[in-house]
Amino acid sequence: MSKIFKCSKFNPAVNCTYTVLGDTEFVVLEADRHVIEEHGYQDSPGLREQIRESLEESNIE
């Protein structure tokens, strides 16, 4: 099943509409890139784990 990352859920304070859908590893990598480039986060294993924990199941294949 696909996963979905919603930046607005990950960090509601930034009011960002970025969303990515796909398999878990793809979504984590794309979300990681987004929050680093667009919101100034520092890359780390902890950041990727936070992203992974924020993912939701998607019924879209």
N, C-alpha and C positions, 0 to 999 in steps of 0.2 A: 504494500500500500504506500502511496505517496505521502510525503510530509510537506507541511507548509510553514514558512517563517513569515511573521508579520512584524515589521519593525515597530509599529505602533504598540504592539503587545510587549515586545522586548524592552522598549524604553518609551513609555507613554509621554515622557517630558519633552521629547523632540518633535512630536506631532508629525511623524513621517509616514507616508503611505506605501513605502517600498514593501513588496511582497514577492516571495519566490516559492515555487512549487517544484517538487521532483523527488528523486531518491534521497535518502538521508545525507549521504556524503556530499552530493552536489549542493544540496540546500545549505548545509553547514559551511562549505567553502564559499559559496556566493554571499551568504549572510555575513560571514566573517569579513570578506572583502568590502562589503557595503558599509558595515559599521566602522571599519577602520578608515576608509577613504572619505566617507560622508559625515561621520560624527566624531572622528578623532580618537576612537578607542585604540588601545595598544594591543597588538597581536600577542596572544598567549594561549597555552593549553586551557587555562581557566576560562578565557573568553569563549573559546569554542565549546567548552562544556556548558557554559551558561546558554549559549545559542542552542545547543542540542536539547537542553532541558526545556526551552521555550517552544520547541516545535510542536505542532498539532498534527493529528492524523487528517488526511484528506481523502474523501471518497472519489476524487477525480483521478483517473488513471493517466 
